[in-house]
Structure formats: C-alpha cells, structure tokens
Amino acid sequence: MEALFIYIIKSSSLMLLFYCAYFFLLRKETFFNSNRWFLLSGLIVSAILPFLTYTKEVWIEATPDININFQNNIQNISQEESVDFNWTYLILSLYSIGFLIFLIKLAIDFYSLNTVIKGQKIQQQADFKFIDINENIAPFSYFEYIVYNSSLYTASELESIIEHEKVHSDQNHTFDVLISRIFSIIFWFNPIVWLYKKAITQNLEFIADSEAAKKLLDKKAYQYTLLKITTHENCVAITNHFYQSLIKKRIVMLNKNQSKKSNSWKYYAVIPALVAFVLLFQIEVIAKERPQTVKSVSNEIESVDVYKIQKYTTDLELKRIKVQLKSLHNVDFEASKIKRNSANELTSIVVEVAYENQKSQSIQTGGKVAIKDFGVVVITGKNGAKRTGIKTDDEKNAVNKNVSANEKMSNATETKNITANTETNVNTNSITSTKTDSDTNANISTTVVINKDNNIKVITTGGTAVAVSNGTKTNVKISSPLVIVDGEEMPSGFDYNSIKPTDIESVNVLNGVNATGQYGDKASNGVIEIITKK
C-alpha cells in the first residue's frame, strides 16, 4: 500500500514538472507539434520513471541483537496503537470511490459516442469516414470518423470545419485525448492532471487550426467560422470537436508569427530537473550488515600451531622453532638483532616469517626492559593450505572487534608465563588446547572457535587465554562469562566444554554493551550463546 502512495506522489511530481515547463516556457510558442510530443512524453515519463531505480549497496556494522529486539517491540507497540483507526484504508477507499466515478463517466461517454455513430450512413472518402447527422451537436472527429450536421453551416463554413477535423483524424489526435483522459481518471485527485489534460486538448486545436488555415484560401473566413461554432456547446466528451472554449486564444495563436528556432532550447530545460529527481529519489540504498560475531564453526581447519616467544626464550629454543616451522610447515623463520640484559632476558629481537607465496611478515620489538610476549601462528587447512602470521601483546588493536574496552590485552607483568608445550585436540567444530601455567601448575582450558573467514575467536572459562586472529596470536585476560545454552542460562561455573563439539550447531559471543544490554550486569564479563543441534 505504501508503495502505491509513493508511486502516485512521484508520478504527480513529474507531471507537475512537465506542466510547469510547458506553461511558463512553451505555451506561447508556435511549436505546436513539438509541444504535442513534449506533453505526451511528460505523461509517459511520469508513469514509467518512478518504477526505474538504481540499487546501491552499502556495508554497515552489524546491529546488536538488543537493538533489533527493541525496534521490533516498538513496531509491535505502534501497530497495537494504530489498530483503533487505519487512515490508510480510509484514504484508499476515498481514492477508489473517485476512481470508479470517473471510470463510469468514461464508460458513459463511450456509450454516448456509440449512440451518435451507430446506425448512421457513412460516406467513405480516402482514409476518412464522413457521417452527416441531424442532431444539433458540434462537429467532431474520432479516429477516422468525422461527424457533422451539414444543415447548420454554409458550404464555405463546412469546408473549414472538414479541413480542421481532417487534421485531427490524419494525425491521430484521438490517442492524445484518450491518454490524457486515462491519466485524469488515475490521478483524479491531482488538480495538475486536469490542467495538463486541458493543455493537451488546447494544443491539439492549435495544431488543427494551423494546418487547416494553410489549406484554405480565406484565413479570415475560417476565423469567423470559429466564432460561429461557439454557439454550439453540445459536444461528445472523448472526441476532437470543432467547438472549444477559449476561442480567443485560438484566434490569437492563428495570427501569431512563427517562433524562432533558437527558442527550441526550452525543451531541454526539464533535463536537469529529471536528473536531480533520479539522484534524489530513484537511487535505492541497500544496507548490508557485516557479521558481528562468530555464528558458526568452520570445518575447514585441520590444525593450529602456536610457537610462543617470551623474554626467557633462549637462542637454542629460537633455533628449535626455526627447525620445526621449516620441517613441519615449510615456513621460513628468521630471528636477528637479538639483545639480552644482565638477567638473560630478551630486550630486542627482529623476527621475520614467510610461507611460499604469502607476503613476508616481520616484527621488531625491544628496549631497555624485557620484550613482551608474542608468537608465530601456523593455521593448516584440511586441503593442506597454510597461513602464518605474527602478533604481539602490545598491539593497540584488539584481537576481535567485539572485545570490549575493559578487556584490554595484558602486558608482560600481568600475563603469567605459559610454557610452549601445547597439546592441541582438533575436531570438526572447535579446537581445544590445554596449557599449563608455569607459576601455578594449573591447567587452563581454552576453546578456539573458527569462523567462516578462518579468523579465530577464543572462549575461556578464566585466566589468560591465547587468542588467535588472521593467523596471529596474543594473550587476552578474560573473566568467566555468562553461558546461555539453547536460550537457557547456565549456572555459575558451568563448563561448556562438557558439551560435545559435534553437538554444537553455532556459537555466538557477546561482549561489552552488546552483552549487558541484553542480559544485564551479570553479563559484564561477556556472554557465550551456544545453540546445539536438535
């Protein structure tokens, strides 16, 4: 319903544009035939252009679920409030009533025309069919039919009338009349359409007067005939009839000098306005949301290997990492400009990694104090393809866009040392790594969920977790999150690792305002939404 109203508004606006251009620029010009096609093209453009749209796609950040629910609630409330009275149906009812009235009027006019023509004697001359009637009505033409009452006019007057109506018939002016009549029925509520219809009818008379006067010897006698016909006001509505009001204007235009060809620029004045209309109203912008969080588990990852470099990493361990990366993954690893302090802690090191055709990645870290932890990550796909990268703890960007401001990456003094011995269990839904804290000997269980772009999101029950994204890793301090399984809140301390990975359909992680906005303060440490396979 809304689309119909929008179409009517746009079409009416275009009709107004063409009518104003005709009224202010072209109405007094003698380019009658050009004016005819200008007015008709205005109707066609106003009918078709609103349907033509250009679609433009714009990518936006995904809207949090809480906002979507809020909008849905507002819409539902608005719908409930508007149940009492629906203005749309009232407007549509009024429009339909007017439409039917004018449609019935058109049917009556066709019936009246058929009554006048039916049963009459027809005289065929060339392409014209002449009908001489006895009724006191104004002469008119309807396609190839030319109808008149010869008893009302002298021979010279009748000649003028027939020449006039021949122009209407020969140039198919009946089409113009019918088209303008149909538009006046569809847009009956718009006063511009009635002015537009009048302009079309009047211009057709200018054309017929101009062409008929060229074929007649006495131009002044033709004008007197126009004046005489004004006394015959009975005419058929859907025809081109000789009698028209505004006879004075017809006589003025008949005697007016021909317009200069240089004035034809006026026809192009509407083009800038049409371009502006398209740019403002006919470009449809479609907003597409980028994925906000990990929604499903990828089945493309075979393994993820992390080679961590810490301040206590020895030169021997660096050589071992180089050998393992080359032998196991064919990854080139180079460590240079190594500097240590008196405590044998790494204070400066330059590391470069590269794999086959992938662009080489390098990192330089160091200073007077010990380096912060970083690592080399190798992701192996089931098809054997590998990706590698480096990430440090002091990078300013979070591992994932959804890590909130209070979940900043820990620095070297806050992060507990995690040994390089890592046992990785891989399955089709997730990767679970068990690491040992060197200070407490406590096991930290971390579930790594891989999304469709092979980016990795870490989910942990507490402590320090290794987070990997785009082939790189870092340490993230995360507290115990709220766990929701199939829409049901799990008790505090719930071990979501107890759910078999093969039973998981999708995992969604909410952080910051996205979490607290939906679940309240209890979700300040984040929310893990798990949907299991039914």
C-alpha positions as CSV (number, residue, x, y, z in Angstrom):
1,M,0.0,0.0,0.0
2,E,2.8,2.4,0.9
3,A,4.5,1.6,-2.5
4,L,1.3,2.7,-4.3
5,F,1.2,6.0,-2.4
6,I,4.9,6.7,-3.1
7,Y,4.4,6.0,-6.8
8,I,1.4,8.3,-7.0
9,I,3.4,11.1,-5.3
10,K,6.4,10.7,-7.6
11,S,4.3,10.5,-10.7
12,S,2.3,13.6,-9.8
13,S,5.5,15.5,-9.1
14,L,6.9,14.6,-12.6
15,M,3.6,15.6,-14.2
16,L,3.8,19.0,-12.3
17,L,7.4,19.4,-13.6
18,F,6.4,19.0,-17.3
19,Y,3.3,21.1,-16.9
20,C,5.2,24.0,-15.4
21,A,7.8,23.8,-18.2
22,Y,5.1,23.9,-20.8
23,F,3.1,26.7,-19.1
24,F,6.0,29.0,-18.4
25,L,8.3,28.3,-21.3
26,L,6.4,26.7,-24.2
27,R,2.7,27.8,-24.0
28,K,3.2,30.9,-26.1
29,E,5.5,29.3,-28.7
30,T,4.2,28.2,-32.1
31,F,6.0,24.9,-32.0
32,F,2.6,23.2,-31.8
33,N,3.7,19.7,-33.0
34,S,6.8,19.8,-30.7
35,N,4.6,20.8,-27.8
36,R,2.3,17.9,-28.5
37,W,5.1,15.3,-28.2
38,F,6.6,17.2,-25.2
39,L,3.3,16.9,-23.3
40,L,2.8,13.3,-24.2
41,S,6.4,12.4,-23.2
42,G,5.7,14.1,-19.9
43,L,2.8,11.7,-19.2
44,I,4.9,8.7,-20.3
45,V,7.9,9.7,-18.1
46,S,5.7,10.4,-15.1
47,A,4.2,6.9,-15.5
48,I,7.5,4.9,-16.1
49,L,10.3,6.8,-14.3
50,P,9.1,6.1,-10.7
51,F,9.5,2.3,-11.5
52,L,13.1,2.7,-12.6
53,T,15.6,2.6,-9.6
54,Y,19.3,2.2,-9.3
55,T,20.4,0.0,-6.4
56,K,23.4,0.9,-4.4
57,E,24.8,-1.4,-1.7
58,V,26.4,0.0,1.5
59,W,28.1,-2.2,4.1
60,I,27.4,-1.3,7.7
61,E,28.4,-2.7,11.1
62,A,26.0,-5.3,12.4
63,T,23.3,-4.1,14.7
64,P,23.3,-5.7,18.2
65,D,20.5,-8.1,18.8
66,I,19.2,-5.9,21.7
67,N,18.6,-3.1,19.2
68,I,16.8,-5.4,16.8
69,N,14.5,-6.6,19.6
70,F,13.9,-3.1,20.7
71,Q,12.9,-2.0,17.3
72,N,10.6,-5.0,16.9
73,N,9.0,-4.1,20.2
74,I,8.5,-0.5,19.2
75,Q,7.0,-1.6,15.9
76,N,4.6,-4.0,17.7
77,I,3.5,-1.3,20.1
78,S,2.9,1.1,17.2
79,Q,0.9,-1.5,15.4
80,E,-1.2,-2.1,18.5
81,E,-1.8,1.6,19.0
82,S,-2.9,2.0,15.4
83,V,-5.4,-0.8,15.5
84,D,-8.2,1.6,16.5
85,F,-8.3,3.5,13.2
86,N,-6.5,2.9,10.0
87,W,-6.1,6.0,7.9
88,T,-4.5,4.0,5.0
89,Y,-7.8,2.2,4.4
90,L,-9.8,5.4,4.6
91,I,-7.6,7.2,2.0
92,L,-7.6,4.1,-0.2
93,S,-11.4,3.9,0.0
94,L,-11.8,7.6,-1.0
95,Y,-9.4,7.2,-3.9
96,S,-11.3,4.1,-5.1
97,I,-14.6,5.9,-5.0
98,G,-13.3,8.7,-7.1
99,F,-11.6,6.3,-9.5
100,L,-14.8,4.4,-10.0
101,I,-16.9,7.5,-10.5
102,F,-14.6,8.8,-13.3
103,L,-14.3,5.3,-14.8
104,I,-18.1,5.1,-15.0
105,K,-18.1,8.6,-16.6
106,L,-15.7,7.3,-19.3
107,A,-17.9,4.3,-20.0
108,I,-21.0,6.6,-20.3
109,D,-19.1,8.8,-22.8
110,F,-18.2,5.8,-24.9
111,Y,-21.8,4.8,-24.9
112,S,-22.9,8.3,-25.9
113,L,-20.4,8.2,-28.8
114,N,-21.6,4.8,-29.9
115,T,-25.2,6.1,-29.8
116,V,-24.4,9.0,-32.1
117,I,-22.5,6.9,-34.7
118,K,-24.5,3.7,-34.6
119,G,-26.9,3.3,-37.5
120,Q,-25.8,6.4,-39.4
121,K,-25.0,6.5,-43.1
122,I,-21.2,6.5,-43.7
123,Q,-19.6,8.1,-46.7
124,Q,-16.0,6.8,-47.3
125,Q,-13.5,9.2,-48.8
126,A,-9.9,8.2,-48.9
127,D,-9.0,7.4,-45.3
128,F,-11.9,9.3,-43.8
129,K,-15.4,8.2,-42.9
130,F,-17.9,11.1,-43.0
131,I,-21.2,10.9,-41.1
132,D,-23.8,13.6,-41.6
133,I,-26.2,13.7,-38.6
134,N,-29.4,15.6,-37.7
135,E,-28.5,16.3,-34.1
136,N,-27.5,19.8,-33.0
137,I,-24.0,19.0,-31.7
138,A,-20.6,20.5,-32.5
139,P,-18.7,18.8,-35.3
140,F,-16.1,16.3,-34.1
141,S,-13.7,13.6,-35.2
142,Y,-13.0,10.2,-33.6
143,F,-10.1,8.3,-35.3
144,E,-11.1,8.1,-39.0
145,Y,-14.7,9.2,-38.3
146,I,-15.7,12.8,-39.0
147,V,-19.2,13.7,-37.7
148,Y,-21.1,17.0,-38.5
149,N,-24.5,18.4,-39.3
150,S,-24.4,20.0,-42.7
151,S,-27.7,21.7,-42.3
152,L,-26.3,24.1,-39.8
153,Y,-23.5,25.6,-41.9
154,T,-22.9,27.2,-45.3
155,A,-20.7,25.5,-47.9
156,S,-17.6,27.6,-47.0
157,E,-18.1,27.1,-43.3
158,L,-18.5,23.3,-43.8
159,E,-15.3,23.2,-45.8
160,S,-13.4,24.9,-43.0
161,I,-14.8,22.5,-40.5
162,I,-14.0,19.4,-42.5
163,E,-10.4,20.6,-43.1
164,H,-10.0,21.1,-39.4
165,E,-11.3,17.7,-38.5
166,K,-9.2,16.0,-41.2
167,V,-6.1,17.2,-39.4
168,H,-7.3,15.7,-36.1
169,S,-8.1,12.4,-37.9
170,D,-5.0,12.3,-40.0
171,Q,-2.6,12.9,-37.1
172,N,-4.5,10.5,-34.7
173,H,-5.2,13.2,-32.1
174,T,-7.8,10.8,-30.6
175,F,-4.9,8.9,-29.0
176,D,-3.8,12.1,-27.2
177,V,-7.3,12.7,-25.9
178,L,-7.8,9.1,-24.6
179,I,-4.3,9.0,-22.9
180,S,-5.0,12.3,-21.1
181,R,-8.4,11.1,-20.1
182,I,-7.0,7.9,-18.6
183,F,-4.4,9.9,-16.6
184,S,-7.2,12.2,-15.4
185,I,-9.0,9.1,-14.1
186,I,-5.9,7.6,-12.3
187,F,-4.8,10.9,-10.8
188,W,-8.3,12.4,-10.4
189,F,-7.4,13.9,-7.1
190,N,-4.5,15.9,-8.5
191,P,-5.5,19.3,-9.9
192,I,-2.4,19.3,-12.1
193,V,-3.7,16.4,-14.2
194,W,-6.8,18.4,-15.2
195,L,-4.7,21.4,-16.2
196,Y,-2.5,19.0,-18.1
197,K,-5.4,17.4,-19.9
198,K,-6.7,20.9,-20.8
199,A,-3.2,21.9,-22.2
200,I,-3.1,18.8,-24.4
201,T,-6.6,19.4,-25.8
202,Q,-5.9,23.1,-26.4
203,N,-2.6,22.4,-28.2
204,L,-4.3,19.9,-30.5
205,E,-6.7,22.6,-31.5
206,F,-3.8,24.9,-32.2
207,I,-2.3,22.2,-34.5
208,A,-5.5,21.7,-36.4
209,D,-6.2,25.4,-36.8
210,S,-2.7,26.0,-38.1
211,E,-2.7,23.1,-40.6
212,A,-6.3,23.8,-41.8
213,A,-5.6,27.6,-42.3
214,K,-2.7,26.6,-44.6
215,K,-5.1,24.8,-46.9
216,L,-7.8,27.4,-47.0
217,L,-7.7,30.4,-49.2
218,D,-9.6,32.7,-46.9
219,K,-8.0,32.7,-43.4
220,K,-10.3,35.3,-42.1
221,A,-13.4,33.3,-43.1
222,Y,-12.0,30.4,-41.1
223,Q,-11.8,32.6,-38.0
224,Y,-15.4,33.7,-38.5
225,T,-16.4,30.0,-38.6
226,L,-14.7,29.6,-35.2
227,L,-16.8,32.4,-33.7
228,K,-20.0,30.9,-35.2
229,I,-19.3,27.4,-33.7
230,T,-19.2,28.9,-30.2
231,T,-22.9,28.8,-30.2
232,H,-22.9,25.0,-30.4
233,E,-21.9,23.9,-26.9
234,N,-23.2,20.3,-27.2
235,C,-20.3,18.0,-27.9
236,V,-19.1,14.5,-27.3
237,A,-16.5,14.4,-24.5
238,I,-14.0,11.9,-25.7
239,T,-13.6,13.3,-29.3
240,N,-11.8,16.1,-31.0
241,H,-14.6,18.5,-31.6
242,F,-14.5,21.7,-33.5
243,Y,-16.0,23.7,-30.7
244,Q,-13.6,24.5,-27.9
245,S,-13.7,27.2,-25.3
246,L,-11.0,29.9,-25.3
247,I,-11.8,30.7,-29.0
248,K,-9.9,34.0,-28.4
249,K,-6.7,32.2,-27.7
250,R,-7.1,30.0,-30.8
251,I,-7.5,33.1,-33.0
252,V,-4.5,34.8,-31.4
253,M,-2.3,31.8,-31.9
254,L,-3.6,31.5,-35.5
255,N,-2.4,35.0,-36.3
256,K,0.8,34.9,-34.3
257,N,4.2,35.0,-36.1
258,Q,6.2,31.8,-36.1
259,S,8.6,31.4,-33.1
260,K,12.3,31.5,-33.7
261,K,14.1,28.2,-33.9
262,S,16.5,29.4,-31.3
263,N,13.7,29.1,-28.7
264,S,13.8,25.3,-29.0
265,W,16.3,25.2,-26.1
266,K,13.4,25.5,-23.8
267,Y,12.5,21.8,-24.4
268,Y,15.8,20.8,-22.7
269,A,15.1,22.8,-19.6
270,V,13.5,19.8,-17.9
271,I,16.6,17.5,-18.3
272,P,18.5,18.9,-15.2
273,A,15.3,18.6,-13.1
274,L,14.9,15.0,-14.3
275,V,18.5,14.2,-13.4
276,A,18.0,15.7,-9.9
277,F,14.8,13.7,-9.5
278,V,16.7,10.4,-10.3
279,L,19.6,11.3,-8.0
280,L,17.3,12.2,-5.1
281,F,14.6,9.7,-5.3
282,Q,15.5,6.8,-7.6
283,I,18.7,5.6,-6.1
284,E,17.8,2.8,-3.6
285,V,20.4,2.3,-0.9
286,I,20.5,-1.2,0.5
287,A,22.4,-1.6,3.7
288,K,24.1,-4.9,4.3
289,E,25.4,-5.9,7.7
290,R,28.9,-7.2,8.2
291,P,29.0,-10.3,10.5
292,Q,29.3,-9.0,14.1
293,T,30.3,-12.2,15.9
294,V,31.2,-15.8,15.2
295,K,28.0,-17.5,14.3
296,S,29.1,-21.0,13.2
297,V,32.0,-23.3,13.4
298,S,34.2,-23.9,10.4
299,N,35.0,-27.3,9.2
300,E,37.9,-26.1,7.1
301,I,40.7,-26.1,9.8
302,E,42.8,-29.1,10.3
303,S,45.2,-27.7,12.9
304,V,46.5,-24.5,14.6
305,D,50.1,-24.4,15.9
306,V,51.4,-21.6,18.1
307,Y,55.1,-21.0,18.6
308,K,55.5,-18.6,21.5
309,I,58.5,-16.3,22.0
310,Q,58.9,-14.9,25.6
311,K,61.5,-12.9,27.4
312,Y,63.2,-16.1,28.7
313,T,63.2,-17.9,25.3
314,T,66.8,-19.0,24.7
315,D,68.8,-18.9,21.4
316,L,68.5,-22.7,21.3
317,E,64.8,-22.5,21.6
318,L,64.7,-20.0,18.7
319,K,66.7,-22.4,16.6
320,R,64.3,-25.2,17.5
321,I,61.3,-23.0,16.5
322,K,63.0,-22.3,13.2
323,V,63.6,-26.0,12.5
324,Q,60.1,-27.0,13.5
325,L,58.5,-24.3,11.3
326,K,60.6,-25.3,8.3
327,S,60.3,-29.1,8.7
328,L,56.7,-29.3,9.8
329,H,55.1,-26.4,7.8
330,N,57.7,-25.2,5.3
331,V,57.6,-21.8,6.9
332,D,60.7,-19.6,6.8
333,F,61.6,-18.2,10.2
334,E,64.5,-15.7,10.9
335,A,65.5,-14.1,14.2
336,S,68.1,-11.4,14.2
337,K,69.4,-8.4,16.2
338,I,69.0,-10.4,19.4
339,K,69.9,-8.5,22.6
340,R,69.6,-9.5,26.2
341,N,70.0,-7.9,29.6
342,S,72.0,-9.0,32.6
343,A,69.2,-11.4,33.6
344,N,69.5,-13.0,30.2
345,E,66.0,-11.7,29.2
346,L,65.3,-10.8,25.7
347,T,65.3,-7.0,25.3
348,S,65.4,-6.7,21.5
349,I,64.7,-9.1,18.6
350,V,63.7,-8.9,14.9
351,V,61.6,-11.8,13.7
352,E,60.5,-12.5,10.0
353,V,58.2,-15.2,8.8
354,A,57.1,-16.2,5.3
355,Y,55.3,-19.1,3.7
356,E,55.6,-19.8,-0.1
357,N,53.8,-17.1,-2.0
358,Q,52.4,-15.3,1.1
359,K,53.8,-11.8,1.8
360,S,56.6,-11.9,4.4
361,Q,55.6,-10.6,7.8
362,S,58.1,-9.1,10.3
363,I,58.1,-7.6,13.7
364,Q,60.7,-5.7,15.7
365,T,60.4,-5.3,19.5
366,G,62.7,-4.3,22.3
367,G,64.0,-1.6,24.5
368,K,65.7,-1.4,27.9
369,V,63.2,-3.7,29.5
370,A,62.3,-7.3,28.6
371,I,60.2,-7.8,25.5
372,K,56.5,-8.6,25.7
373,D,55.3,-12.0,24.6
374,F,54.5,-12.7,21.0
375,G,54.2,-15.7,18.8
376,V,54.2,-17.3,15.4
377,V,50.9,-19.0,14.4
378,V,50.5,-21.5,11.6
379,I,47.0,-22.5,10.5
380,T,46.7,-25.6,8.4
381,G,43.5,-26.2,6.4
382,K,42.1,-29.7,5.6
383,N,43.2,-29.1,2.0
384,G,46.8,-28.7,3.1
385,A,46.9,-24.9,2.6
386,K,48.7,-23.0,5.3
387,R,48.6,-19.4,6.6
388,T,51.1,-17.9,9.0
389,G,51.5,-14.6,10.9
390,I,52.8,-12.8,14.0
391,K,51.0,-10.9,16.8
392,T,52.3,-9.1,19.8
393,D,50.7,-8.3,23.1
394,D,51.3,-4.5,22.8
395,E,49.4,-4.0,19.6
396,K,46.8,-1.4,20.1
397,N,44.0,-3.1,18.2
398,A,42.1,-5.8,20.0
399,V,42.2,-9.3,18.6
400,N,38.5,-9.2,17.9
401,K,36.2,-6.2,17.3
402,N,33.9,-7.5,19.9
403,V,36.4,-7.4,22.8
404,S,35.2,-4.5,24.9
405,A,37.4,-1.7,26.3
406,N,37.7,-3.3,29.8
407,E,39.1,-6.5,28.2
408,K,42.4,-5.0,27.1
409,M,45.4,-7.1,26.3
410,S,47.6,-7.8,29.2
411,N,51.1,-6.6,29.4
412,A,54.2,-8.7,30.4
413,T,53.9,-8.1,34.1
414,E,50.2,-9.1,34.2
415,T,50.5,-12.2,31.9
416,K,51.5,-15.4,33.5
417,N,54.1,-17.4,31.7
418,I,52.7,-20.3,29.6
419,T,55.0,-23.0,28.5
420,A,55.5,-23.7,24.8
421,N,54.4,-27.3,25.4
422,T,50.9,-27.3,23.9
423,E,48.7,-30.3,23.3
424,T,46.0,-29.5,20.6
425,N,43.0,-31.6,20.1
426,V,41.3,-30.9,16.7
427,N,37.8,-31.8,15.7
428,T,35.3,-30.5,13.1
429,N,33.7,-27.9,15.4
430,S,36.4,-26.5,17.6
431,I,40.0,-26.7,18.8
432,T,40.5,-27.2,22.5
433,S,44.0,-26.5,23.9
434,T,45.2,-27.4,27.4
435,K,48.2,-25.4,28.6
436,T,50.0,-25.5,31.9
437,D,50.6,-22.3,34.0
438,S,54.3,-22.4,35.0
439,D,53.6,-20.4,38.2
440,T,50.6,-22.4,39.5
441,N,50.8,-25.7,37.5
442,A,47.1,-25.2,36.9
443,N,45.6,-26.3,33.6
444,I,43.9,-23.6,31.6
445,S,41.3,-24.9,29.1
446,T,40.7,-22.8,26.1
447,T,38.2,-23.5,23.3
448,V,39.1,-21.8,19.9
449,V,36.2,-21.4,17.5
450,I,37.0,-20.7,13.9
451,N,34.6,-18.7,11.7
452,K,33.9,-18.8,8.0
453,D,36.8,-16.4,7.2
454,N,39.2,-18.7,9.2
455,N,39.5,-16.0,11.9
456,I,39.7,-17.5,15.4
457,K,37.8,-16.5,18.5
458,V,39.0,-17.7,21.9
459,I,36.5,-18.7,24.5
460,T,37.8,-19.5,28.0
461,T,36.5,-20.1,31.5
462,G,39.1,-17.9,33.2
463,G,42.7,-17.0,33.5
464,T,44.8,-16.0,30.5
465,A,43.8,-17.3,27.1
466,V,45.7,-17.5,23.8
467,A,43.7,-15.6,21.2
468,V,44.4,-16.1,17.5
469,S,43.1,-13.9,14.7
470,N,44.1,-13.7,11.0
471,G,46.9,-16.1,11.5
472,T,48.4,-14.4,14.6
473,K,48.0,-14.8,18.3
474,T,48.1,-12.8,21.5
475,N,47.2,-13.1,25.2
476,V,43.9,-11.8,26.5
477,K,42.7,-11.5,30.1
478,I,39.1,-12.7,30.2
479,S,36.9,-13.4,33.2
480,S,34.3,-16.0,33.5
481,P,31.4,-15.3,31.0
482,L,27.7,-15.9,31.3
483,V,26.8,-19.1,29.4
484,I,23.5,-19.5,27.5
485,V,22.7,-22.9,26.0
486,D,19.6,-23.1,23.7
487,G,18.2,-19.9,25.3
488,E,18.6,-21.2,28.9
489,E,21.0,-19.5,31.3
490,M,23.6,-22.0,32.8
491,P,24.7,-21.8,36.5
492,S,27.9,-20.1,37.5
493,G,31.0,-22.1,36.8
494,F,29.2,-24.2,34.1
495,D,31.8,-26.0,32.0
496,Y,30.7,-25.5,28.4
497,N,33.5,-27.9,27.3
498,S,31.2,-30.6,28.7
499,I,29.1,-30.2,25.5
500,K,30.4,-32.4,22.8
501,P,31.7,-30.3,19.9
502,T,29.8,-32.5,17.4
503,D,26.6,-31.5,19.2
504,I,27.2,-27.7,18.6
505,E,25.3,-26.0,15.8
506,S,26.6,-22.5,16.4
507,V,28.4,-20.3,18.9
508,N,27.8,-16.5,19.4
509,V,30.0,-14.3,21.6
510,L,28.7,-11.0,23.0
511,N,30.9,-8.5,24.8
512,G,30.6,-5.1,26.4
513,V,27.3,-3.2,25.9
514,N,26.1,-5.9,23.5
515,A,26.1,-8.4,26.4
516,T,25.0,-6.1,29.3
517,G,22.3,-4.5,27.1
518,Q,20.7,-7.9,26.6
519,Y,21.4,-9.8,29.8
520,G,22.1,-7.0,32.4
521,D,25.0,-6.6,34.8
522,K,25.5,-10.3,35.1
523,A,26.9,-10.3,31.6
524,S,29.6,-7.8,32.3
525,N,32.2,-10.5,31.6
526,G,30.7,-11.4,28.3
527,V,28.2,-13.9,27.1
528,I,28.6,-17.1,25.2
529,E,25.4,-18.2,23.4
530,I,25.5,-21.9,22.3
531,I,22.9,-23.5,20.1
532,T,23.0,-27.2,20.0
533,K,21.9,-29.4,17.2
534,K,18.3,-30.5,17.7
